């Protein structure tokens, strides 16, 4: 009788210990899983979906292009972050960044004084280009500088770096150029300029073949400036600055191993990463 009692007690004690051990392991695994989840921070990337070869929907409705594929490559290498795209009209991207609806703006942005008052840019450009005057291909007027556009209509996107060039010129030259701001399609320069509705536009040299494969327009004159293409982040935000620094380090890696040059050539026609 005594043996049976001792045996039963040992058996019950073993089950209790086993159960406690099982619960402890389960709890630890759960905590570890939670810790791992907490380590990965989601980053919402604001971009467009109608900028051909840069950020657009392909024939299958998939978002792709140079800006998109570079961000995807950065996402692969920054395991502490998970990047997710949110598309919108170009005019809403920086507003969404300012109101914390997105965490990073990616749409071939350049610095300008207005943007620098509100936002922070990363330091390592992921593309470079030259802004030039663009006119109809059959326009044979001698055009070399902005002075040659005085009194003429020039189409430009509102809040763009190119708009800043024209606005600064007009401040110094008593509104010498008639600026026409785009209202709808960001890619309608070809129609507007080739049909004579406006005289010219201003744009990056590498974008013209993408927007105008039929060669209805051409670049003329000297380079107005050289643009460094950067990502945009929220200002006075420690987490945003940490993200910008991580992105900078990764862009340097992409340049060093040739990945950025490959993506630029694939999507933009040549290597604009140097």
HUQUI-V113261 format. One line per field, one symbol per residue. ss: DSSP state (2 for helix, 1 for strand, 0 for the rest). phi: phi as a letter, one per 40 degrees, with the letter a starting at -180 (. if undefined). burial: b if it has 16 or more other C-alpha atoms within 10 Angstrom, else e. A space follows every 10 residues. Layout:
BEGIN
ss=???
phi=???
burial=???
END
This chain:
BEGIN
ss=0222222222 2222222222 2222222222 2222222220 1111111001 1000111000 0011022222 2222222000 1111111002 2222222200 0001111110 0022222211 1000001111 1111110000 0000022220 0011110000 2222222222 2200000111 1000000022 2222000001 1111222222 2000001111 1111111111 1111000222 2222222222 2222220022 2222222200 0000
phi=.ccccccccc cccccccccc cccccccccc cccccccccc bcbcbcabab bdgbaacccc gccahddccc ccccdccbcc bbcbcbcacd cbcccccccg cbbabbafcb cadccccbbb bccccbabab cbcbbccccb ccbbbcdcbd gbcbcaccgc cccccccccc ccbffcbccb ccbbccbcdd cccccgcbca abacdccdcc cbccgcbacb gcccabbccb cbbccfbccc cccdcccdcc cccccccgcc ccccccbbga cbcb
burial=eeeeeeeeee eeeeeeeeee eeeeeeeeee eeeeeeeeee eebbbbbbbb bbbbbbbeee eebbbbbbbb bbbbbeebeb bebebebeeb eebbebbbee ebbbbbbbbb beeebeeebb bbbbbbbbbe bbbbbbeeee eebbebeebb eebbbbbbeb bbbbbbbebb eeeeebbbbb eeeeeeeebb ebbbeeebbb bbbbbbbbeb bbeeebbbbb eebbeebbbb bbbbbeeeeb bebbebbbeb beebeeeeeb bbbbeebbee bbbe
END
